Amino acid sequence: MLKEYLDISPEVSMALQDNKPVVALESTIISHGMPYPRNVETALRVEQIIRDNGAVPATIAILQGKLKAGLSREEIEHLGRSQDVVKASRRDIPFIVAKQLDGATTVASTMIIAALAGIKIFATGGIGGVHRGAQQTFDISADLQELAHTNVAVVCAGAKSILDIGLTLEYLETNGVPVVGFGTDEMPAFYTRKSGFAVDYRIDNAKELANAIKAKWDMGLTGGIVIANPIPEQYQLDYALITRVIDEAVREAEKKGIKGKETTPFLLAKVKEITQGESLEANIHLVYNNAQVAAQLALELVK
């Protein structure tokens, strides 16, 4: 039944059969995260970093209604150029499949497709979370519920700094999702290495982390793990500047009545504009860094 919907590329399929390390990658960053051709260049570079670190990349998307784990260069190019790619979270998957559309996967939908394919490690930029003012709006990313249920470990640079990081951590704790700082005691905030909030556990090497992940799933403790890997120091933005910029962007979004799934793209575009493109550079380098850590982790996990 599943075969009807899921298409795993020959390279990824072979790697999974042979118990070789595989790292899942999302596709929202290609279709909705960056301008062309930077989006395609970044996606291909991330795949290369994973290969250079001994693992097989599996970029995930929905193409013509097929759930895809592992894309060709042409398919990545298509996602980067096309204007008609739907941003796909959990709720959207059945409709995109039924209508045979193209969908770029968010953290939540990438986790779902990775789990269906049997991929355990996923590298992304930052996870979604509880939005500022969620007490009134109930605006909480589906990523958090997915992390509560789906057995995929997510390497990220923390939660996007446009979110309420304190409430995001509370929500993850309520749902039993461990937040591990990779070489850090503090939850990184995407563009910066600090947020003022502590992680649950600090782990400094991939082997120890792989042992903890294996123990969790061996014991039937379902759900994902957040591996918070801070942006490399030389690429982080100034903490005071980014805080001020985001506060300004949040106020503007409120004034314009921007809500729901439109909020994140608006805020990120605003941050990019105010930081004169510095935020885009930071975004690219933190994704490269996460890909490297994810590949090392995938390598330890298959052992």
Buried (B, 14 or more C-beta within 10 A) or exposed (E): EEEEBBBBBEBBBEBBEEEBBBBBBBBBBBBBBBEBEEBBEBBBBBBEBBBEBEBBBBBBBBBEBBBBBBBEEEBBBBBBBEEEBBBBBBEBBEEBBEEEBBBBBBBBBBBBBBBBBEBBBBBBBBBBBBBBEBEEEEBBBBBBBBBBBBBBBBBBBBBBBBBBBBBBBEBBEEBEBBBBBBEBEBBBBBBBBBBEBBBBBBBEEBEEBBBBBBEBBEEEEEBBBBBBBBBBEEBBBEBEBBBEBBEEBBEEBEEEEBEEBEBBBBBBEBBBEBBEEBBBEBBBBBBBBBBBBBBBBBBBBBE
